[in-house]
C-alpha cells in the first residue's frame, strides 16, 4: 500500500503546511499591492520624465549658394576677388545683401555647414595658409578671448597683417599676394562690409564669429 495512506499524520502535516504557505502567499500579494500604491506616484513621475520628448535637432535651412565662382577664384589664386566673393556669400547667408553688412544677430545665425565649407575652400586653395580656422588658432594662441582686449586684438591684427605701425590698414593696403602673412585672408570684402565701426569696432563681429567657429569645432 501507499506509504502516505499508512501515515495519515504525515499527510495532514503536509496539507497544513500547504495551507500556511497559501495564506503567506496571500499576505505577500496584499503587501505588494500596498507597496504598489505607495510607489505609484513616484513611478508615474519617472515615466513622465522618461517620456519627455527631446528637443528635435535643429535642421539648417538649405542655401542655394553657387560656389563655382569662388572655387575658380581660389584655384587661380585670385585672392582679392575670392575675398570679395566670400563677403558676398556671407551676406547672402545672412540674408543681408541689401543692408551690406552683417549685424551681431546675423552673425549668430550663420549656418555651420556653410562656414565649414568656406573655411575648407580657403584652406585647400592656400595650403592651410588662409581661412577662418587659421585665424581662430592664431587669435587664441595670443590669448584672445570673447571679450575685447585692445592689446591682444591689435597684436592679432599685427600678426595677420591687418595692423601696422600703430595703424589699421585700409582695404587697399592689404596684401593679396602669395607673400601675405598666415591668416591674412579672408578679410571679407572691400570696405570691410561685415565690420561696423572700423577695425576697432569690428572686434564684436570677429568675436561672435570666433564663438561660432569654436561651437562648430572649426579650429
Buried (B, 14 or more C-beta within 10 A) or exposed (E): EEEEEEEEEEBEEEEEEEEEEEEEEEEEEEEEEEEEEEEEEEEEEEEEEEEEEEEEEEEEEEEEBEBEEBBEBBEEEBBBBBBBBBBBBBBBBBEBEEEEBBBEEBBBEBBBEBBBBBBBBBBEBBEEBBBBBBBBBBBBEBEBEEEBBEEBBBBBBBBBBBBEEEEBBEBEEBBBEEEBBBBBBBBBBBEBBBBBEEBBEBBBBBBBBBEBBEEBEBE
